[in-house]
């Protein structure tokens, strides 16, 4: 397939890029700073930002699916860390993707978004409501509303806490309660699941919760 990856230089996006190339896909990466990505066979790097509708349209031309692993930047990973912007960046990206027409898109979301909030672990609900994580979750909720109102072939992957661990664990795919999810999931596992969704067409118009135990 020919795939567009948004956020290819990020902590989860780099695994999507690595695995997509390993699976033999042709990959386009849209990057604000092209130097953040190493030149490789089967990789086309385009300078630009997905919040710019024209940049995104150029990068998406001819692509069969778009995989999005962007985030809302804060000054650190700490929940109380200051947001670098309160603009709904992800929502703008979602709107630009929707404007392209009926594109296949696999978008990295988070457990606790939408109807998974009420059954999320209490500590997660506390952090969403009481810390600066709330800005990111408001953006993710807005993304979900935009896709649900669109004709896009979307999948919103609600990941539990993202880990950089290399320890092999069992992938759990379900809802917020069935089967009961684990608290964490490796970024590399999320990448593989997102690629599986793009390749197979699984989970269209669904919000699978993914974790590991």
N, C-alpha and C positions, 0 to 999 in steps of 0.2 A: 504494500500500500504506500501511497504518498501521504505523509502525516505532517501536520503543522503542530509544533510544540511551543506553547507560550509559557515562559518561565524556565527555559531549558538550562539556564545557568544556576538555578536555585537548588536548594538542598534536596527537594524531591524531584524537581525537573531534570536534574543531571542523571538520575537513575532512569527516568523515562527515556531520555536521549540515548543513554548507553544501551539499554535493553532493546529499544526500537531498532537501532543500528545492528545490534547482534542478531535480531530476528530477520534482518534482510530488508527492512523498510527503507524507502527514500524519505528523508527527513528535511523539513524546512524549520528553521528556528528564527523567530523574530526577536531581536535583541536590541535594547537601547545602546549597549556597548558591545559591538561584535567581538572585540578583543577578549571578552570574558569567556569565549568559546574557542576551543582548538579546532582548526580545520581538519576534517576527516573525509574519507570517501563516503559518498552517498549523503552528505550533509551540506545543505545550502543555508548560509547565514545571511539574513537580511537585516539591515539596520533600520530600527524604527521601534514604535511602541504600540501595543495593542489597544491603548486608549484612544489612538488616532485611527478613525474609521478607514482612511485611505491607506495607511500603512498596513492595517490588518487585511484589507481587501487584496492588496498586492501579494502579501505573504500567503494568503489562503488560496490563491488562484490555482486550480488543478488539484488541490488537496482533497483527499477522501474523508478525512476526519481531523478534528482539532482536539488536542489534549491540553488542558489548562492546569498548570500547577503554580499559580500566582498566589501572593498573600498580601495582607495589609501590613506594611512595615511599621515596626516600633523600634525604639532606641535599643532594646534588648529583648530577650525572650521572656523576661519577667512579666507576669500578668499586669503589674502596675506600671510598666514602662510606658513612657510617653509615645503616643502615636506620631509617626513622622508626617502623617496627613490624616485628616478626618474625612477627606473626600471618599466617596464610595467608588473606589477604583475598579473593584471586581464587577460591580454592577454596570459600569460604563463598558467594560470589556464584554460582558454578556450581551449588552444591547448592541454592540458593534457586531458580534457574532450572529445574533438573531437577524440583523439587517442584511446579512449575506444570503439569506434564504434558508432552505431546509437542510442545513449542514448537520452532519453527525458530530456531536461534541461530547467529550467526557471531561467533566469539570470537577476538580478537587474541592470538596466542601468539607464539612466537619460534623461529627456527632454533636448533638445539641442544637442543630439548626432545624427550623421548622417544627414538625410534630414530634421530633425526637427530643425536644427540650424537656418535656414533662417527665420523661422516664430516664433522663440522663443522671449519672451519679450526682449526689447532692453537692459534692465539692465542685463539679463542673458547672452546675447551675449557679452556685455562689460566685464563682469566678466570672461567669458571663455577666451576671447582674451587678457585681460590685467592683469590678476592675476594668481596666482599659481594653480587656478582651471584648467587651461589649461592642466596641466600634466595629471590630472585625465580624462579629456575629450579626450585627445589624446589616452589614454589607452582604454577607452570605445569605441572609434571609431575603434581602432584596433581589439577589441573583436568582434564588429559587422562584420567587414570584414572577420574575421576568420570563424565565424559561417555561414555567407552567402556562403562561399566557401566550406562548409562541407556537410556531409550527416546527421548531427545530427538533431533531432527533437527539434529545439530551439524555445524559446520565449524570447525576450529581452524586459523587462518591463521598459519603459521610464517614470520614476516617476518625477513629479514636485517636488518642494522643500519639503523635509521631515520634518515632525513635530512630536513632542512628545505629542501633545494635546490629551486630552481625550474627547473633545467635538464632539458629533455625527454630521456628515455632509454627504451629498449625494455624492456617488462615481460617477465620470465621467470617462468613458472609450471611447477613440476615437483616433483621430490623433492629430497632433500639432495644427490643426485649426478647426476641426469638430468632436464633438462640441467644442466650445471654452473652453479650460481647465482653471481651477482655478490655483492659484499660488502655493498652498500647498496641501499636502496630509499626513495623519497620517501614521506613520510607521506601526501601527497595521493593517490599511486598506490595505497597500501594501502587508503585509504578507498574509492576507486573500486572496487577489487577486492572488498572486503567487501560493498559495495552490490550489485555484480553477482551475487555468490553468493546474497544474500538475494532478489533479484528473480527469478533464473533457477532457483533450487534446485540449482545446480551444487555439486559437491564435498561432498555430504552424506556424513557419516561418513568424511571424508578430512582429511588434514593437509597441504595444499599448501604448499610452500616458495615464497615470492615474493621476487623481487629485481629489479634492473634492471642493464642494461649499456648 
